[in-house]
Amino acid sequence: MSAKVAVIYYSSTGNVHQLAKAVAEGAEKAGAEVRLRRVPELAPDSAIDANPAWREHVEATKDVEIATLDDLAWADAYALGSPTRYGNIAAQLKQFIDTTGGLWQQGALSDKPATGFTSAHNAHGGNESTTLALYNTFHHWGSIIVAPGYTDPAVYGAGGNPYGTAHAGAEAVSEKTLVAARYQGERLATVAARLLAGTR
């Protein structure tokens, strides 16, 4: 039985977008039906225009569908991604998460596998704390957290982050990191399918 996976993310200059696409590819490889969605941009045009890479990314991803609560209700599993902001998730993703109270009260988010991924400008810029902060939400939802752990060589190749795939640095996301993100998506979809089928 294949799973339905929602990959929902926020990205300002494109690194998290690249990770999200790789996670989605990995989930599709495992046979999942995938919805790749971005949350709305909240920053004013003045802030976006001050960074040419930010403006370029906003324009380049106009056609990516905006995430809705229906995407969460539809999905059997979730992969959420955010750049790190002072060691925490970005306001744009948090705003979306803060609209999920109705689904949470209905129990529509519980017992579903979930995983997270992130990106920071510096090697020690808060990737681990951002992923763990995101997992706080999953704990409240009653999700089953599916971290990559040290379950595949791809994790080591991308720097060995067991919490979730993370990019660090101003340069483009490396192929090794994208491989790890694909693995993370594949692992999430595989676990979700096993749960749906009632197998281990």
MILOZA-307565 format. One record per residue: residue number from 0; residue in three letters; x, y, z of N, C-alpha, C, O in turn. Coordinates in steps of 0.1 Angstrom, whole numbers, plus 5000, padded with zeros to 4 digits. Layout:
[NUM, ala, [X, Y, Z], [X, Y, Z], [X, Y, Z], [X, Y, Z]]
...
// end
This chain:
[0, met, [5008, 4988, 5000], [5000, 5000, 5000], [5009, 5012, 5000], [5018, 5014, 5009]]
[1, ser, [5007, 5021, 4991], [5015, 5033, 4990], [5009, 5044, 4999], [4997, 5045, 5001]]
[2, ala, [5018, 5053, 5003], [5014, 5064, 5012], [5012, 5077, 5004], [5017, 5079, 4993]]
[3, lys, [5004, 5086, 5010], [5003, 5100, 5005], [5012, 5109, 5014], [5010, 5109, 5027]]
[4, val, [5021, 5116, 5008], [5031, 5124, 5016], [5030, 5138, 5012], [5030, 5142, 5000]]
[5, ala, [5028, 5147, 5022], [5028, 5161, 5020], [5042, 5167, 5024], [5046, 5165, 5035]]
[6, val, [5049, 5173, 5014], [5062, 5179, 5017], [5059, 5194, 5017], [5056, 5200, 5006]]
[7, ile, [5060, 5200, 5028], [5056, 5214, 5030], [5068, 5222, 5036], [5074, 5218, 5045]]
[8, tyr, [5071, 5233, 5030], [5083, 5240, 5033], [5082, 5255, 5031], [5073, 5260, 5025]]
[9, tyr, [5092, 5262, 5037], [5094, 5276, 5034], [5109, 5277, 5030], [5118, 5271, 5036]]
[10, ser, [5111, 5285, 5020], [5125, 5288, 5015], [5126, 5302, 5011], [5117, 5307, 5004]]
[11, ser, [5137, 5309, 5015], [5138, 5323, 5011], [5147, 5324, 4998], [5143, 5330, 4989]]
[12, thr, [5158, 5318, 4999], [5167, 5319, 4987], [5169, 5306, 4979], [5177, 5306, 4969]]
[13, gly, [5162, 5296, 4983], [5162, 5284, 4975], [5168, 5271, 4980], [5165, 5260, 4975]]
[14, asn, [5176, 5272, 4991], [5182, 5260, 4996], [5172, 5250, 5002], [5173, 5238, 4999]]
[15, val, [5163, 5254, 5010], [5153, 5245, 5015], [5144, 5240, 5004], [5139, 5229, 5005]]
[16, his, [5141, 5248, 4994], [5134, 5244, 4982], [5140, 5232, 4975], [5134, 5222, 4972]]
[17, gln, [5154, 5233, 4974], [5161, 5222, 4968], [5160, 5209, 4976], [5158, 5198, 4971]]
[18, leu, [5161, 5211, 4990], [5159, 5199, 4999], [5145, 5194, 4998], [5143, 5181, 4997]]
[19, ala, [5135, 5202, 4997], [5121, 5198, 4996], [5119, 5190, 4984], [5112, 5179, 4984]]
[20, lys, [5124, 5194, 4973], [5123, 5187, 4960], [5129, 5173, 4961], [5124, 5163, 4956]]
[21, ala, [5141, 5172, 4968], [5148, 5160, 4969], [5140, 5150, 4978], [5139, 5138, 4975]]
[22, val, [5135, 5156, 4989], [5126, 5147, 4998], [5114, 5142, 4991], [5111, 5130, 4992]]
[23, ala, [5108, 5150, 4983], [5097, 5146, 4975], [5101, 5135, 4965], [5093, 5125, 4963]]
[24, glu, [5112, 5137, 4958], [5117, 5126, 4949], [5119, 5113, 4956], [5116, 5103, 4950]]
[25, gly, [5125, 5114, 4968], [5127, 5101, 4975], [5114, 5094, 4979], [5113, 5082, 4978]]
[26, ala, [5104, 5102, 4983], [5091, 5097, 4987], [5085, 5090, 4974], [5079, 5080, 4975]]
[27, glu, [5086, 5097, 4963], [5080, 5091, 4951], [5087, 5079, 4947], [5081, 5069, 4942]]
[28, lys, [5100, 5078, 4949], [5108, 5066, 4946], [5102, 5054, 4954], [5102, 5043, 4949]]
[29, ala, [5098, 5057, 4966], [5092, 5046, 4974], [5078, 5043, 4971], [5071, 5035, 4978]]
[30, gly, [5072, 5049, 4961], [5059, 5047, 4956], [5048, 5056, 4961], [5036, 5054, 4959]]
[31, ala, [5052, 5066, 4969], [5042, 5075, 4975], [5036, 5085, 4965], [5043, 5088, 4955]]
[32, glu, [5024, 5089, 4967], [5018, 5100, 4960], [5022, 5113, 4968], [5020, 5113, 4980]]
[33, val, [5028, 5123, 4962], [5034, 5134, 4969], [5028, 5147, 4965], [5025, 5150, 4953]]
[34, arg, [5025, 5155, 4975], [5022, 5170, 4972], [5033, 5178, 4977], [5036, 5178, 4989]]
[35, leu, [5040, 5185, 4968], [5050, 5195, 4972], [5044, 5209, 4973], [5039, 5214, 4963]]
[36, arg, [5045, 5215, 4985], [5038, 5227, 4987], [5047, 5237, 4995], [5055, 5233, 5003]]
[37, arg, [5046, 5250, 4991], [5053, 5260, 4999], [5043, 5268, 5007], [5031, 5270, 5003]]
[38, val, [5047, 5273, 5018], [5038, 5282, 5026], [5040, 5296, 5021], [5050, 5300, 5015]]
[39, pro, [5030, 5305, 5024], [5030, 5318, 5019], [5042, 5327, 5024], [5046, 5325, 5035]]
[40, glu, [5047, 5335, 5016], [5057, 5345, 5020], [5051, 5356, 5028], [5041, 5362, 5024]]
[41, leu, [5057, 5359, 5039], [5051, 5370, 5048], [5060, 5383, 5048], [5055, 5393, 5052]]
[42, ala, [5072, 5381, 5043], [5081, 5393, 5044], [5077, 5404, 5034], [5071, 5401, 5023]]
[43, pro, [5079, 5416, 5037], [5075, 5427, 5028], [5085, 5428, 5016], [5096, 5423, 5017]]
[44, asp, [5080, 5433, 5005], [5088, 5434, 4993], [5101, 5442, 4995], [5111, 5439, 4989]]
[45, ser, [5101, 5451, 5005], [5113, 5459, 5007], [5124, 5450, 5012], [5136, 5451, 5009]]
[46, ala, [5121, 5440, 5021], [5131, 5430, 5026], [5135, 5421, 5015], [5147, 5418, 5013]]
[47, ile, [5126, 5416, 5007], [5129, 5407, 4996], [5137, 5413, 4986], [5147, 5407, 4981]]
[48, asp, [5134, 5425, 4982], [5142, 5432, 4972], [5156, 5436, 4976], [5164, 5439, 4968]]
[49, ala, [5158, 5437, 4989], [5171, 5440, 4994], [5181, 5428, 4992], [5193, 5430, 4993]]
[50, asn, [5176, 5417, 4989], [5185, 5405, 4987], [5181, 5399, 4973], [5171, 5393, 4972]]
[51, pro, [5189, 5402, 4963], [5186, 5397, 4949], [5183, 5382, 4948], [5174, 5378, 4940]]
[52, ala, [5190, 5374, 4956], [5188, 5359, 4956], [5174, 5356, 4961], [5167, 5347, 4956]]
[53, trp, [5169, 5363, 4971], [5156, 5361, 4977], [5145, 5365, 4966], [5136, 5357, 4964]]
[54, arg, [5147, 5376, 4960], [5137, 5380, 4949], [5137, 5370, 4938], [5127, 5367, 4932]]
[55, glu, [5149, 5366, 4934], [5150, 5356, 4923], [5143, 5343, 4926], [5136, 5338, 4918]]
[56, his, [5144, 5339, 4939], [5138, 5326, 4943], [5122, 5328, 4943], [5115, 5319, 4939]]
[57, val, [5118, 5339, 4948], [5103, 5342, 4949], [5097, 5341, 4935], [5087, 5335, 4933]]
[58, glu, [5104, 5347, 4925], [5099, 5347, 4912], [5100, 5333, 4906], [5091, 5329, 4898]]
[59, ala, [5110, 5326, 4909], [5113, 5313, 4903], [5103, 5302, 4908], [5101, 5292, 4901]]
[60, thr, [5097, 5304, 4919], [5088, 5294, 4925], [5074, 5298, 4926], [5066, 5293, 4934]]
[61, lys, [5070, 5308, 4918], [5056, 5313, 4918], [5046, 5302, 4915], [5035, 5302, 4919]]
[62, asp, [5050, 5292, 4907], [5041, 5281, 4903], [5040, 5270, 4913], [5032, 5261, 4911]]
[63, val, [5048, 5270, 4923], [5047, 5260, 4933], [5034, 5263, 4941], [5033, 5274, 4946]]
[64, glu, [5026, 5253, 4943], [5013, 5255, 4950], [5015, 5259, 4964], [5024, 5254, 4971]]
[65, ile, [5006, 5267, 4969], [5006, 5271, 4983], [5000, 5260, 4992], [4989, 5255, 4988]]
[66, ala, [5006, 5257, 5003], [5001, 5247, 5012], [4988, 5252, 5019], [4986, 5264, 5022]]
[67, thr, [4979, 5242, 5020], [4966, 5245, 5027], [4964, 5234, 5038], [4972, 5224, 5038]]
[68, leu, [4955, 5236, 5047], [4952, 5226, 5057], [4946, 5213, 5050], [4948, 5202, 5056]]
[69, asp, [4940, 5214, 5038], [4936, 5202, 5031], [4948, 5193, 5028], [4946, 5181, 5028]]
[70, asp, [4959, 5199, 5025], [4971, 5190, 5022], [4975, 5182, 5034], [4979, 5170, 5033]]
[71, leu, [4973, 5188, 5046], [4976, 5180, 5058], [4966, 5169, 5061], [4969, 5158, 5065]]
[72, ala, [4953, 5173, 5059], [4942, 5163, 5061], [4944, 5151, 5051], [4941, 5140, 5054]]
[73, trp, [4948, 5154, 5039], [4949, 5144, 5028], [4961, 5135, 5031], [4960, 5123, 5028]]
[74, ala, [4971, 5139, 5037], [4984, 5132, 5038], [4983, 5121, 5048], [4977, 5122, 5059]]
[75, asp, [4991, 5110, 5045], [4994, 5100, 5055], [5007, 5102, 5063], [5009, 5096, 5073]]
[76, ala, [5015, 5111, 5057], [5028, 5114, 5063], [5032, 5128, 5059], [5028, 5134, 5049]]
[77, tyr, [5041, 5134, 5068], [5045, 5148, 5066], [5060, 5150, 5066], [5067, 5143, 5074]]
[78, ala, [5065, 5158, 5057], [5079, 5163, 5057], [5078, 5178, 5057], [5074, 5184, 5047]]
[79, leu, [5083, 5184, 5067], [5083, 5199, 5068], [5097, 5204, 5068], [5106, 5199, 5075]]
[80, gly, [5099, 5215, 5061], [5113, 5221, 5060], [5113, 5236, 5062], [5103, 5243, 5058]]
[81, ser, [5123, 5241, 5068], [5125, 5255, 5071], [5139, 5259, 5072], [5147, 5251, 5077]]
[82, pro, [5143, 5271, 5067], [5156, 5276, 5071], [5156, 5279, 5086], [5146, 5281, 5092]]
[83, thr, [5168, 5279, 5091], [5169, 5283, 5106], [5169, 5298, 5108], [5175, 5305, 5100]]
[84, arg, [5162, 5302, 5118], [5161, 5316, 5121], [5164, 5317, 5136], [5156, 5314, 5145]]
[85, tyr, [5176, 5321, 5139], [5181, 5321, 5153], [5179, 5308, 5160], [5175, 5307, 5172]]
[86, gly, [5182, 5297, 5153], [5181, 5284, 5159], [5166, 5279, 5160], [5164, 5269, 5166]]
[87, asn, [5157, 5285, 5153], [5143, 5281, 5153], [5138, 5281, 5139], [5145, 5285, 5129]]
[88, ile, [5125, 5277, 5137], [5120, 5277, 5124], [5115, 5291, 5120], [5113, 5300, 5128]]
[89, ala, [5114, 5293, 5107], [5111, 5306, 5101], [5096, 5309, 5104], [5088, 5301, 5106]]
[90, ala, [5094, 5322, 5106], [5080, 5327, 5109], [5070, 5322, 5099], [5058, 5320, 5102]]
[91, gln, [5074, 5322, 5086], [5065, 5318, 5076], [5059, 5304, 5078], [5047, 5302, 5077]]
[92, leu, [5068, 5294, 5081], [5063, 5281, 5084], [5055, 5280, 5097], [5045, 5273, 5098]]
[93, lys, [5060, 5288, 5107], [5053, 5288, 5120], [5039, 5293, 5118], [5030, 5288, 5125]]
[94, gln, [5037, 5303, 5110], [5024, 5309, 5108], [5015, 5298, 5103], [5003, 5297, 5107]]
[95, phe, [5020, 5290, 5093], [5011, 5279, 5088], [5008, 5269, 5098], [4997, 5265, 5100]]
[96, ile, [5018, 5265, 5106], [5016, 5255, 5117], [5006, 5260, 5127], [4998, 5253, 5132]]
[97, asp, [5006, 5273, 5129], [4997, 5279, 5139], [4982, 5279, 5135], [4973, 5282, 5143]]
[98, thr, [4980, 5276, 5122], [4966, 5275, 5117], [4960, 5261, 5118], [4949, 5258, 5114]]
[99, thr, [4968, 5251, 5124], [4964, 5237, 5123], [4956, 5233, 5136], [4953, 5221, 5137]]
[100, gly, [4952, 5242, 5144], [4946, 5239, 5156], [4933, 5231, 5155], [4930, 5222, 5162]]
[101, gly, [4925, 5234, 5144], [4913, 5227, 5142], [4915, 5212, 5139], [4909, 5203, 5144]]
[102, leu, [4925, 5210, 5130], [4928, 5196, 5126], [4934, 5189, 5138], [4931, 5177, 5140]]
[103, trp, [4942, 5196, 5146], [4948, 5190, 5158], [4937, 5185, 5168], [4937, 5174, 5173]]
[104, gln, [4927, 5194, 5170], [4916, 5191, 5179], [4908, 5179, 5174], [4902, 5172, 5182]]
[105, gln, [4907, 5178, 5161], [4899, 5166, 5155], [4907, 5153, 5156], [4902, 5143, 5153]]
[106, gly, [4920, 5154, 5159], [4928, 5142, 5159], [4933, 5138, 5145], [4938, 5127, 5143]]
[107, ala, [4931, 5148, 5136], [4935, 5144, 5122], [4949, 5144, 5119], [4954, 5139, 5108]]
[108, leu, [4958, 5149, 5128], [4972, 5149, 5126], [4979, 5138, 5133], [4991, 5137, 5132]]
[109, ser, [4973, 5131, 5142], [4979, 5122, 5151], [4982, 5108, 5144], [4976, 5105, 5134]]
[110, asp, [4992, 5101, 5149], [4995, 5088, 5144], [5001, 5088, 5130], [5001, 5077, 5124]]
[111, lys, [5005, 5099, 5125], [5011, 5100, 5112], [5026, 5102, 5112], [5030, 5110, 5120]]
[112, pro, [5034, 5095, 5104], [5048, 5097, 5104], [5052, 5111, 5099], [5045, 5117, 5091]]
[113, ala, [5062, 5117, 5105], [5066, 5130, 5102], [5081, 5132, 5103], [5087, 5125, 5111]]
[114, thr, [5087, 5140, 5095], [5101, 5143, 5095], [5104, 5157, 5091], [5095, 5164, 5086]]
[115, gly, [5116, 5162, 5094], [5119, 5176, 5092], [5133, 5178, 5085], [5142, 5169, 5087]]
[116, phe, [5135, 5189, 5079], [5148, 5192, 5072], [5150, 5207, 5073], [5140, 5215, 5074]]
[117, thr, [5162, 5211, 5071], [5165, 5226, 5073], [5178, 5230, 5066], [5185, 5222, 5060]]
[118, ser, [5181, 5243, 5067], [5193, 5249, 5061], [5197, 5261, 5069], [5188, 5269, 5074]]
[119, ala, [5210, 5263, 5071], [5215, 5275, 5077], [5227, 5281, 5070], [5233, 5273, 5062]]
[120, his, [5230, 5293, 5072], [5240, 5300, 5064], [5254, 5295, 5069], [5264, 5295, 5061]]
[121, asn, [5255, 5292, 5082], [5268, 5288, 5088], [5268, 5273, 5092], [5257, 5268, 5095]]
[122, ala, [5279, 5267, 5093], [5280, 5253, 5097], [5274, 5250, 5111], [5268, 5240, 5113]]
[123, his, [5275, 5260, 5120], [5269, 5258, 5133], [5258, 5269, 5135], [5258, 5275, 5146]]
[124, gly, [5250, 5271, 5125], [5240, 5282, 5125], [5227, 5278, 5131], [5217, 5286, 5129]]
[125, gly, [5226, 5266, 5137], [5213, 5262, 5143], [5205, 5252, 5137], [5193, 5250, 5140]]
[126, asn, [5211, 5244, 5128], [5204, 5234, 5120], [5197, 5223, 5130], [5186, 5220, 5129]]
[127, glu, [5205, 5218, 5139], [5200, 5208, 5148], [5189, 5213, 5157], [5179, 5207, 5159]]
[128, ser, [5191, 5225, 5163], [5181, 5231, 5171], [5168, 5234, 5164], [5157, 5234, 5169]]
[129, thr, [5169, 5238, 5151], [5158, 5242, 5143], [5150, 5229, 5140], [5137, 5229, 5141]]
[130, thr, [5156, 5218, 5137], [5149, 5205, 5134], [5143, 5201, 5147], [5131, 5196, 5147]]
[131, leu, [5149, 5201, 5158], [5143, 5197, 5171], [5132, 5206, 5175], [5122, 5201, 5180]]
[132, ala, [5132, 5219, 5172], [5121, 5228, 5174], [5109, 5224, 5166], [5098, 5225, 5171]]
[133, leu, [5112, 5220, 5154], [5101, 5216, 5145], [5095, 5203, 5150], [5082, 5201, 5150]]
[134, tyr, [5103, 5194, 5156], [5098, 5182, 5162], [5089, 5184, 5174], [5081, 5176, 5177]]
[135, asn, [5091, 5196, 5181], [5082, 5199, 5192], [5067, 5199, 5187], [5058, 5194, 5194]]
[136, thr, [5065, 5205, 5175], [5052, 5205, 5169], [5047, 5191, 5167], [5035, 5188, 5170]]
[137, phe, [5056, 5182, 5161], [5052, 5169, 5158], [5048, 5161, 5171], [5039, 5153, 5171]]
[138, his, [5055, 5164, 5182], [5051, 5158, 5195], [5037, 5162, 5199], [5029, 5154, 5204]]
[139, his, [5034, 5175, 5197], [5020, 5180, 5201], [5010, 5174, 5192], [4999, 5171, 5196]]
[140, trp, [5013, 5172, 5179], [5004, 5166, 5170], [5001, 5151, 5173], [4991, 5146, 5169]]
[141, gly, [5010, 5145, 5180], [5010, 5131, 5182], [5015, 5123, 5170], [5011, 5111, 5168]]
[142, ser, [5024, 5129, 5163], [5031, 5123, 5151], [5040, 5112, 5156], [5045, 5111, 5167]]
[143, ile, [5044, 5104, 5146], [5054, 5094, 5148], [5067, 5099, 5141], [5067, 5099, 5128]]
[144, ile, [5076, 5104, 5148], [5088, 5110, 5142], [5097, 5100, 5135], [5101, 5090, 5141]]
[145, val, [5099, 5103, 5123], [5108, 5094, 5114], [5120, 5102, 5110], [5121, 5107, 5099]]
[146, ala, [5130, 5102, 5119], [5143, 5109, 5116], [5151, 5099, 5108], [5149, 5087, 5109]]
[147, pro, [5161, 5104, 5100], [5169, 5095, 5093], [5178, 5087, 5101], [5182, 5076, 5098]]
[148, gly, [5182, 5092, 5113], [5191, 5084, 5122], [5204, 5081, 5115], [5207, 5088, 5105]]
[149, tyr, [5210, 5071, 5119], [5222, 5066, 5112], [5219, 5053, 5105], [5225, 5042, 5108]]
[150, thr, [5209, 5053, 5096], [5203, 5041, 5090], [5208, 5039, 5076], [5204, 5029, 5070]]
[151, asp, [5216, 5048, 5070], [5220, 5047, 5057], [5233, 5055, 5055], [5235, 5065, 5061]]
[152, pro, [5242, 5050, 5046], [5255, 5057, 5044], [5252, 5072, 5039], [5261, 5080, 5041]]
[153, ala, [5241, 5074, 5032], [5238, 5088, 5027], [5238, 5098, 5038], [5242, 5109, 5036]]
[154, val, [5234, 5094, 5050], [5234, 5103, 5062], [5248, 5108, 5065], [5250, 5119, 5067]]
[155, tyr, [5257, 5098, 5065], [5271, 5102, 5068], [5277, 5110, 5057], [5285, 5120, 5060]]
[156, gly, [5273, 5107, 5045], [5279, 5115, 5033], [5275, 5130, 5034], [5282, 5138, 5028]]
[157, ala, [5263, 5132, 5040], [5258, 5146, 5041], [5262, 5153, 5054], [5257, 5164, 5058]]
[158, gly, [5272, 5147, 5062], [5276, 5153, 5074], [5272, 5146, 5087], [5276, 5150, 5098]]
[159, gly, [5263, 5136, 5085], [5260, 5128, 5097], [5250, 5134, 5107], [5251, 5132, 5119]]
[160, asn, [5240, 5141, 5102], [5229, 5147, 5110], [5218, 5137, 5112], [5211, 5134, 5102]]
[161, pro, [5216, 5131, 5124], [5206, 5120, 5125], [5192, 5126, 5127], [5182, 5118, 5126]]
[162, tyr, [5191, 5139, 5129], [5177, 5145, 5132], [5170, 5148, 5119], [5158, 5146, 5118]]
[163, gly, [5177, 5152, 5108], [5171, 5155, 5096], [5181, 5161, 5086], [5191, 5167, 5091]]
[164, thr, [5179, 5159, 5074], [5189, 5165, 5064], [5190, 5180, 5066], [5180, 5187, 5067]]
[165, ala, [5203, 5184, 5065], [5205, 5199, 5067], [5216, 5203, 5058], [5226, 5197, 5056]]
[166, his, [5214, 5215, 5052], [5225, 5221, 5044], [5230, 5233, 5053], [5223, 5239, 5060]]
[167, ala, [5244, 5235, 5051], [5250, 5246, 5058], [5259, 5253, 5049], [5267, 5247, 5042]]
[168, gly, [5258, 5266, 5048], [5267, 5274, 5040], [5260, 5282, 5029], [5248, 5280, 5026]]
[169, ala, [5267, 5292, 5024], [5261, 5301, 5014], [5261, 5295, 5000], [5254, 5299, 4991]]
[170, glu, [5269, 5284, 4998], [5270, 5278, 4985], [5258, 5269, 4982], [5249, 5267, 4991]]
[171, ala, [5257, 5264, 4970], [5245, 5256, 4966], [5245, 5243, 4974], [5256, 5238, 4979]]
[172, val, [5234, 5237, 4975], [5232, 5224, 4982], [5240, 5214, 4975], [5239, 5212, 4963]]
[173, ser, [5248, 5206, 4982], [5257, 5196, 4975], [5249, 5184, 4971], [5238, 5182, 4976]]
[174, glu, [5254, 5177, 4962], [5247, 5165, 4957], [5246, 5154, 4968], [5236, 5147, 4969]]
[175, lys, [5257, 5154, 4977], [5256, 5144, 4988], [5245, 5148, 4998], [5238, 5139, 5003]]
[176, thr, [5242, 5160, 5000], [5231, 5164, 5008], [5218, 5161, 5002], [5208, 5157, 5008]]
[177, leu, [5217, 5163, 4989], [5204, 5160, 4981], [5202, 5145, 4982], [5190, 5141, 4983]]
[178, val, [5212, 5137, 4981], [5211, 5122, 4982], [5205, 5119, 4996], [5196, 5110, 4997]]
[179, ala, [5210, 5125, 5006], [5205, 5123, 5020], [5191, 5127, 5021], [5183, 5120, 5027]]
[180, ala, [5187, 5138, 5015], [5173, 5143, 5015], [5164, 5133, 5008], [5153, 5130, 5012]]
[181, arg, [5169, 5128, 4996], [5161, 5117, 4989], [5159, 5105, 4998], [5148, 5099, 4999]]
[182, tyr, [5169, 5101, 5005], [5168, 5090, 5014], [5158, 5092, 5025], [5150, 5084, 5028]]
[183, gln, [5159, 5104, 5030], [5149, 5108, 5041], [5135, 5107, 5036], [5126, 5102, 5043]]
[184, gly, [5132, 5112, 5024], [5119, 5111, 5019], [5115, 5097, 5016], [5103, 5093, 5019]]
[185, glu, [5124, 5089, 5011], [5121, 5075, 5009], [5118, 5067, 5022], [5109, 5059, 5022]]
[186, arg, [5126, 5070, 5032], [5124, 5064, 5045], [5110, 5067, 5051], [5103, 5059, 5056]]
[187, leu, [5107, 5080, 5050], [5094, 5085, 5055], [5082, 5077, 5048], [5073, 5072, 5054]]
[188, ala, [5083, 5077, 5035], [5072, 5070, 5027], [5072, 5055, 5030], [5061, 5050, 5030]]
[189, thr, [5083, 5049, 5031], [5084, 5035, 5034], [5078, 5032, 5048], [5070, 5022, 5049]]
[190, val, [5081, 5039, 5058], [5075, 5037, 5071], [5060, 5040, 5071], [5053, 5032, 5077]]
[191, ala, [5056, 5050, 5064], [5042, 5053, 5063], [5034, 5042, 5056], [5023, 5038, 5061]]
[192, ala, [5040, 5036, 5045], [5033, 5025, 5038], [5032, 5013, 5047], [5022, 5006, 5047]]
[193, arg, [5043, 5010, 5055], [5042, 4999, 5064], [5031, 5001, 5075], [5024, 4991, 5078]]
[194, leu, [5030, 5013, 5080], [5020, 5015, 5090], [5006, 5014, 5084], [4997, 5008, 5090]]
[195, leu, [5004, 5019, 5072], [4991, 5017, 5065], [4987, 5003, 5063], [4976, 4998, 5064]]
[196, ala, [4998, 4995, 5060], [4996, 4980, 5057], [4995, 4972, 5070], [4992, 4960, 5069]]
[197, gly, [4998, 4978, 5081], [4998, 4971, 5094], [5010, 4961, 5095], [5008, 4951, 5102]]
[198, thr, [5021, 4964, 5088], [5033, 4956, 5089], [5044, 4963, 5095], [5044, 4975, 5098]]
[199, arg, [5055, 4955, 5098], [5067, 4961, 5104], [5078, 4961, 5095], [5089, 4966, 5098]]
// end
